[in-house]
Amino acid sequence: MVGAGLAGLRASVALRGRGFDGDLTVVGEEPHGPYDRPGLSKEVLTGHRAANDTDLPVPSDLDARWLLGRRAVGLERAGRRLRLDDGTDLGYDGLVIATGAAARPWPGPGSLPGSGIHTLRGRGDALRLRHALAQGEPLLVVGAGFLGSEVASAARTLNVPVTLVGSARQPMERAVGPVVGSVLAGAQTAAGVDLRLGTTVTRFVGRRTLQGAVLSDGSRIRARTALLALGARPNTGWLRGSGLLLSEGAARGVARDRRGRALTVDAGPVPDIVVVGDAAATPHPLPGDGSPTHLSIGHWSEAVDHADTVAAALLGHEDPGDHPVPSFWSDQFGLRIRSVGLPGLADLTRVHEHDPDHSRLEVSYHLGRRFVGALTVNRTSRLAAHRERISREWRRITSV
């Protein structure tokens, strides 16, 4: 098991649940065991939740050997050998790739100041950013997607001045579309966020410590603390040269088949290697004409929903046949945002309810004639019917 996060833990539990009684070794790059990441950008930042409270429960009978603070650096498939950063070689009969993703680094132009720039992916990142926010200095958030918007929300609850910079026309537009994005923009502005959309950071000011930034519209922002919320990239660099298919573009990660088995460069499945969680490029039938298109989903639900599927594939069991509809959620600025399906694929958004007075919203997403997703704000109970409709559509496409 390469990866000691949520995906690795759930896959380990699923293997034991299916009767696997052999040796189970879990390799994790971080020095601590599995923990839940969603709270890092919310309660942990605001101090309403201690970092240790995010620990995930590990079953007492999991009977795993934990190699923490160790990183996989290479894979030799022919000899079934995994190489770690301390020079250790581990043999395997079956391998689960659950290495997750890392924060996308600053692409430039220019270099970064020596201090004051943060990313947020792990527990240590959250603690460092929380300490910075406690100083009350203005915060610059670069990237108006999920993470950037959630951190901006947490900072405003602490009364920290926030400037949120995003290249799109609306916050989270690539994920939820312009209609929902405009609603989020209104909530952020009402909460006191200085929203700078349709612009980018051209350079940071300061060498040793951050002093601010210059934007593409020529304006200058004063800030001693900045968060780079530019998305994530899968931790798959250690697999280069392994012969596995590493997808790029929208399908970032290790390409896998419907059962979670890793694909080789010639698109053949590898029976003894499966992929789960953020490291996976997952086939979905919704975007195209019935032929699965690989997508990088990157949501919490992917790690949970596919754990039993990959465990069954690795053990040679029958396909459980349950391929759940992707889902995500985000809590920010008093809004409970919940979604199912793949809203980012849509070319049309239909509004079923918009009640600004009560902060309620219900929309559906469509790609051509296909219903591909739905989203609600403070209307969670309405998602069940949408989920079932997407699931029926999915089953119909895959059965053709």
C-alpha positions as CSV (number, residue, x, y, z in Angstrom):
1,M,0.0,0.0,0.0
2,V,1.8,3.1,-1.2
3,G,0.0,6.0,0.5
4,A,-1.1,6.3,4.1
5,G,-4.0,8.7,3.6
6,L,-7.7,8.2,3.4
7,A,-7.5,6.2,0.1
8,G,-4.8,3.9,1.5
9,L,-6.6,3.3,4.7
10,R,-10.0,2.6,3.0
11,A,-8.3,0.2,0.5
12,S,-6.5,-1.6,3.4
13,V,-9.8,-2.0,5.3
14,A,-11.5,-3.2,2.1
15,L,-8.8,-5.8,1.5
16,R,-9.1,-7.2,5.0
17,G,-12.9,-7.1,4.7
18,R,-12.6,-9.3,1.6
19,G,-10.6,-11.9,3.5
20,F,-7.0,-11.0,2.7
21,D,-4.9,-12.4,5.5
22,G,-1.5,-11.9,4.1
23,D,1.2,-9.4,5.0
24,L,0.0,-5.8,4.6
25,T,2.6,-3.0,4.5
26,V,1.6,0.7,4.3
27,V,4.1,3.2,3.1
28,G,3.4,6.8,4.0
29,E,5.5,9.9,3.2
30,E,4.2,11.9,6.1
31,P,5.4,11.0,9.7
32,H,1.9,10.4,11.0
33,G,-0.9,8.0,10.2
34,P,-4.1,8.7,8.2
35,Y,-6.0,11.9,8.8
36,D,-9.0,13.7,7.2
37,R,-7.9,16.6,5.0
38,P,-11.2,18.5,4.3
39,G,-11.1,20.1,7.8
40,L,-7.7,21.6,7.2
41,S,-9.0,24.5,5.2
42,K,-11.9,25.1,7.5
43,E,-12.0,24.3,11.3
44,V,-8.3,23.8,11.7
45,L,-7.4,27.2,10.3
46,T,-10.0,28.9,12.5
47,G,-8.8,27.1,15.6
48,H,-12.1,25.4,16.1
49,R,-10.5,22.0,15.7
50,A,-7.1,20.8,16.7
51,A,-4.9,19.2,14.1
52,N,-4.8,15.9,15.9
53,D,-8.6,15.8,15.9
54,T,-8.4,15.1,12.2
55,D,-6.9,11.6,12.8
56,L,-8.9,8.8,11.1
57,P,-9.7,5.7,13.1
58,V,-7.6,2.7,12.2
59,P,-9.3,-0.7,13.0
60,S,-7.5,-2.5,15.7
61,D,-7.5,-5.7,13.7
62,L,-6.1,-4.2,10.5
63,D,-2.7,-5.9,11.3
64,A,-0.6,-3.7,9.0
65,R,3.0,-2.8,9.1
66,W,3.3,1.0,8.9
67,L,6.4,2.5,7.2
68,L,5.8,6.2,7.9
69,G,8.1,9.1,6.9
70,R,9.2,7.0,3.9
71,R,8.6,7.9,0.3
72,A,8.4,5.6,-2.8
73,V,10.9,6.7,-5.4
74,G,10.7,3.9,-8.0
75,L,8.9,0.8,-9.2
76,E,10.3,-2.2,-11.0
77,R,7.3,-4.1,-12.3
78,A,9.1,-7.1,-13.8
79,G,10.6,-8.0,-10.4
80,R,7.7,-6.7,-8.4
81,R,10.0,-4.4,-6.4
82,L,9.2,-1.0,-4.8
83,R,12.1,1.3,-4.0
84,L,12.0,3.8,-1.1
85,D,13.9,7.0,-0.5
86,D,16.1,5.4,2.2
87,G,17.3,2.8,-0.3
88,T,15.0,0.0,1.0
89,D,13.5,-2.4,-1.6
90,L,10.2,-4.0,-0.9
91,G,8.8,-6.9,-2.7
92,Y,5.1,-7.3,-3.4
93,D,2.4,-9.7,-4.8
94,G,-0.1,-6.9,-5.1
95,L,0.4,-3.1,-5.1
96,V,-2.1,-0.3,-4.3
97,I,-1.1,3.1,-5.6
98,A,-2.7,5.7,-3.3
99,T,-0.1,8.4,-3.2
100,G,-2.6,11.3,-3.5
101,A,-1.6,14.7,-4.8
102,A,0.6,17.6,-3.9
103,A,-0.1,21.4,-4.1
104,R,0.7,22.8,-7.6
105,P,3.8,25.0,-7.2
106,W,4.2,28.6,-8.4
107,P,4.7,28.5,-12.2
108,G,6.2,31.9,-12.4
109,P,6.9,34.4,-13.7
110,G,9.6,35.5,-11.2
111,S,10.7,33.8,-8.0
112,L,9.1,33.6,-4.6
113,P,10.1,35.5,-1.5
114,G,12.0,33.4,1.2
115,S,9.1,33.5,3.6
116,G,5.4,34.4,3.7
117,I,4.3,32.1,0.8
118,H,2.1,29.1,1.8
119,T,0.5,26.1,0.2
120,L,-2.1,23.9,1.9
121,R,-2.2,20.2,1.4
122,G,-1.0,18.6,4.6
123,R,-1.4,19.0,8.3
124,G,1.9,20.8,8.7
125,D,0.8,23.3,6.0
126,A,-2.4,24.0,7.9
127,L,-0.6,24.7,11.2
128,R,1.8,27.1,9.6
129,L,-0.9,29.0,7.8
130,R,-3.0,29.1,11.0
131,H,-0.1,30.7,12.9
132,A,0.3,33.3,10.1
133,L,-3.5,34.1,10.1
134,A,-3.4,34.5,13.9
135,Q,-1.1,37.6,13.4
136,G,-4.1,39.4,11.7
137,E,-2.0,40.6,8.8
138,P,-3.8,40.9,5.3
139,L,-3.9,37.6,3.4
140,L,-3.5,37.3,-0.4
141,V,-5.1,34.2,-1.9
142,V,-3.9,33.3,-5.4
143,G,-6.5,31.0,-6.9
144,A,-10.3,31.3,-6.5
145,G,-11.1,27.6,-6.8
146,F,-12.4,25.4,-3.9
147,L,-9.4,25.7,-1.7
148,G,-8.8,29.4,-2.2
149,S,-12.4,30.2,-1.5
150,E,-12.6,28.0,1.6
151,V,-9.4,29.6,3.0
152,A,-10.7,33.0,2.3
153,S,-13.9,32.1,4.2
154,A,-11.9,30.8,7.2
155,A,-9.7,34.0,7.2
156,R,-12.8,36.3,7.2
157,T,-14.2,34.5,10.2
158,L,-11.0,35.5,12.0
159,N,-11.5,39.1,10.7
160,V,-8.4,38.8,8.6
161,P,-8.4,41.1,5.5
162,V,-8.5,39.0,2.4
163,T,-7.7,39.7,-1.3
164,L,-8.8,36.8,-3.5
165,V,-7.2,36.7,-7.0
166,G,-8.6,34.5,-9.7
167,S,-8.0,34.2,-13.5
168,A,-11.6,33.1,-14.3
169,R,-14.7,35.4,-14.4
170,Q,-16.2,34.0,-11.2
171,P,-14.9,32.0,-8.2
172,M,-14.8,28.2,-8.7
173,E,-16.1,28.7,-12.3
174,R,-14.2,25.8,-13.8
175,A,-15.8,23.4,-11.3
176,V,-19.3,24.8,-11.0
177,G,-19.9,27.1,-13.9
178,P,-20.6,30.9,-14.2
179,V,-24.1,30.8,-12.8
180,V,-23.1,29.3,-9.4
181,G,-19.8,31.2,-9.5
182,S,-21.7,34.5,-9.6
183,V,-23.7,33.5,-6.5
184,L,-20.4,32.6,-4.7
185,A,-18.9,35.9,-5.8
186,G,-21.8,37.8,-4.2
187,A,-21.3,35.9,-0.9
188,Q,-17.6,36.5,-0.9
189,T,-18.0,40.2,-1.6
190,A,-20.7,40.5,1.1
191,A,-18.3,38.9,3.6
192,G,-15.7,41.6,2.9
193,V,-13.4,39.8,0.5
194,D,-11.6,42.0,-1.9
195,L,-12.3,40.0,-5.1
196,R,-10.0,40.4,-8.0
197,L,-11.3,38.3,-10.9
198,G,-10.1,38.0,-14.4
199,T,-6.6,38.7,-13.3
200,T,-3.4,37.0,-12.2
201,V,-0.3,37.7,-10.1
202,T,2.6,38.8,-12.4
203,R,5.2,39.0,-9.6
204,F,5.6,38.9,-5.8
205,V,7.2,41.8,-4.1
206,G,10.0,41.1,-1.5
207,R,13.1,38.9,-1.5
208,R,13.5,37.6,2.1
209,T,9.9,38.2,3.2
210,L,6.7,38.8,1.2
211,Q,5.7,42.4,1.0
212,G,2.9,42.1,-1.6
213,A,2.2,41.4,-5.2
214,V,1.6,43.0,-8.6
215,L,-1.4,41.9,-10.6
216,S,-1.8,41.7,-14.4
217,D,-4.1,44.7,-14.4
218,G,-1.3,46.8,-12.9
219,S,-2.7,47.0,-9.4
220,R,-0.6,46.3,-6.3
221,I,-1.6,44.3,-3.3
222,R,-0.1,44.7,0.1
223,A,0.3,41.4,2.0
224,R,2.7,39.7,4.4
225,T,1.0,36.3,3.9
226,A,-0.1,34.6,0.7
227,L,-1.6,31.3,-0.1
228,L,-1.0,29.6,-3.5
229,A,-4.2,27.7,-4.2
230,L,-3.4,26.8,-7.8
231,G,-4.8,23.3,-7.8
232,A,-3.1,19.9,-7.2
233,R,-1.0,17.5,-9.2
234,P,-0.8,13.8,-8.5
235,N,2.2,12.3,-6.8
236,T,3.1,10.0,-9.7
237,G,6.6,11.2,-10.6
238,W,8.1,8.1,-8.9
239,L,6.3,5.9,-11.5
240,R,8.1,7.4,-14.5
241,G,9.9,4.6,-16.4
242,S,7.6,1.9,-14.9
243,G,5.6,1.4,-18.1
244,L,2.4,2.5,-16.5
245,L,0.3,5.0,-18.4
246,L,0.6,8.4,-16.8
247,S,-2.0,10.7,-18.2
248,E,-1.7,14.5,-18.6
249,G,-4.2,17.3,-19.1
250,A,-7.6,16.8,-17.6
251,A,-6.8,13.2,-16.9
252,R,-3.8,13.7,-14.7
253,G,-2.7,10.7,-12.8
254,V,-2.2,7.0,-13.4
255,A,-4.8,5.8,-15.9
256,R,-6.9,2.9,-14.6
257,D,-9.7,0.8,-15.9
258,R,-13.3,0.6,-14.5
259,R,-12.1,-1.9,-11.8
260,G,-9.2,0.3,-10.7
261,R,-6.4,-1.7,-12.4
262,A,-3.5,0.4,-13.6
263,L,-3.1,0.6,-17.3
264,T,0.2,0.2,-19.2
265,V,1.4,2.5,-22.0
266,D,-0.3,0.2,-24.5
267,A,-3.6,0.5,-22.5
268,G,-3.5,-3.0,-21.1
269,P,-4.6,-3.6,-17.4
270,V,-2.1,-4.7,-14.9
271,P,-3.7,-7.4,-12.6
272,D,-1.4,-6.9,-9.7
273,I,-1.5,-3.1,-9.5
274,V,-4.5,-0.9,-8.7
275,V,-4.9,2.8,-8.2
276,V,-7.2,4.7,-5.9
277,G,-7.8,8.3,-4.8
278,D,-6.2,11.5,-6.1
279,A,-3.4,9.6,-8.0
280,A,-5.9,8.0,-10.3
281,A,-7.2,9.0,-13.7
282,T,-10.6,7.5,-13.8
283,P,-12.7,6.3,-16.8
284,H,-16.1,7.9,-16.9
285,P,-18.7,7.3,-19.6
286,L,-20.6,10.6,-19.2
287,P,-18.5,12.9,-21.3
288,G,-18.5,11.1,-24.6
289,D,-20.3,8.6,-26.8
290,G,-20.2,5.7,-24.4
291,S,-16.4,5.1,-24.6
292,P,-14.9,5.9,-21.2
293,T,-13.0,9.1,-21.0
294,H,-10.3,9.3,-18.3
295,L,-10.8,12.2,-15.9
296,S,-9.0,13.4,-12.8
297,I,-11.8,13.7,-10.1
298,G,-9.8,14.6,-7.0
299,H,-12.7,14.5,-4.5
300,W,-12.8,12.9,-1.1
301,S,-15.6,10.6,-2.3
302,E,-13.4,9.0,-4.9
303,A,-11.1,7.5,-2.2
304,V,-14.1,6.2,-0.3
305,D,-16.3,5.0,-3.1
306,H,-13.7,3.0,-5.0
307,A,-11.9,1.3,-2.2
308,D,-13.9,-2.0,-2.4
309,T,-13.8,-2.0,-6.2
310,V,-9.9,-1.9,-6.2
311,A,-9.7,-4.4,-3.4
312,A,-11.9,-6.9,-5.4
313,A,-9.8,-6.4,-8.5
314,L,-6.5,-7.0,-6.7
315,L,-7.8,-10.2,-5.0
316,G,-9.3,-11.5,-8.3
317,H,-12.8,-11.3,-6.9
318,E,-15.9,-10.6,-9.0
319,D,-16.5,-7.0,-9.9
320,P,-18.9,-5.6,-7.3
321,G,-20.5,-3.6,-10.1
322,D,-21.0,-0.6,-7.9
323,H,-19.5,2.5,-9.5
324,P,-20.9,5.4,-7.5
325,V,-21.6,8.9,-8.9
326,P,-18.8,11.3,-7.9
327,S,-19.7,14.0,-5.4
328,F,-18.2,16.9,-3.6
329,W,-19.0,19.5,-0.9
330,S,-17.7,22.8,0.3
331,D,-18.7,24.9,3.3
332,Q,-17.9,28.6,2.9
333,F,-19.3,32.0,3.8
334,G,-22.4,30.4,5.4
335,L,-23.2,28.3,2.3
336,R,-23.5,24.5,2.3
337,I,-22.5,23.6,-1.2
338,R,-23.2,20.0,-2.3
339,S,-22.8,18.5,-5.7
340,V,-23.1,15.2,-7.5
341,G,-21.9,14.1,-11.0
342,L,-19.4,16.0,-13.1
343,P,-20.5,19.7,-13.3
344,G,-17.2,20.7,-14.8
345,L,-18.2,18.9,-18.1
346,A,-21.4,20.9,-18.7
347,D,-22.0,23.3,-21.5
348,L,-25.4,24.3,-20.1
349,T,-26.6,25.1,-16.5
350,R,-30.3,25.2,-15.6
351,V,-31.5,27.0,-12.5
352,H,-34.4,25.2,-10.7
353,E,-34.4,27.5,-7.7
354,H,-32.6,30.6,-6.7
355,D,-33.7,32.2,-3.4
356,P,-31.2,34.9,-2.5
357,D,-33.1,35.9,0.6
358,H,-32.6,32.5,2.2
359,S,-29.3,31.7,0.3
360,R,-30.8,28.7,-1.5
361,L,-29.9,27.5,-4.9
362,E,-30.5,24.4,-7.0
363,V,-29.1,23.9,-10.5
364,S,-28.6,21.0,-12.9
365,Y,-25.7,20.6,-15.4
366,H,-26.1,19.3,-19.0
367,L,-23.7,18.3,-21.8
368,G,-25.7,18.3,-25.0
369,R,-28.7,16.1,-24.1
370,R,-27.0,14.4,-21.2
371,F,-27.6,15.2,-17.6
372,V,-24.2,15.2,-16.0
373,G,-24.5,16.9,-12.6
374,A,-26.4,18.8,-10.0
375,L,-25.5,21.3,-7.3
376,T,-27.4,22.7,-4.3
377,V,-26.7,25.5,-1.9
378,N,-28.5,25.0,1.5
379,R,-30.8,22.4,-0.2
380,T,-28.9,19.2,0.4
381,S,-32.0,17.0,0.5
382,R,-32.7,17.6,-3.1
383,L,-29.5,15.9,-4.3
384,A,-30.7,12.3,-3.8
385,A,-33.0,12.4,-6.8
386,H,-30.4,14.0,-9.0
387,R,-27.8,11.3,-8.0
388,E,-30.2,8.5,-8.9
389,R,-30.9,10.1,-12.3
390,I,-27.2,10.4,-13.1
391,S,-26.7,6.8,-11.9
392,R,-29.4,5.6,-14.3
393,E,-27.9,7.5,-17.2
394,W,-24.5,6.1,-16.4
395,R,-25.8,2.5,-16.3
396,R,-27.7,3.0,-19.5
397,I,-24.5,4.2,-21.3
398,T,-22.3,1.5,-20.1
399,S,-24.8,-1.2,-20.9
400,V,-25.0,-0.3,-24.6
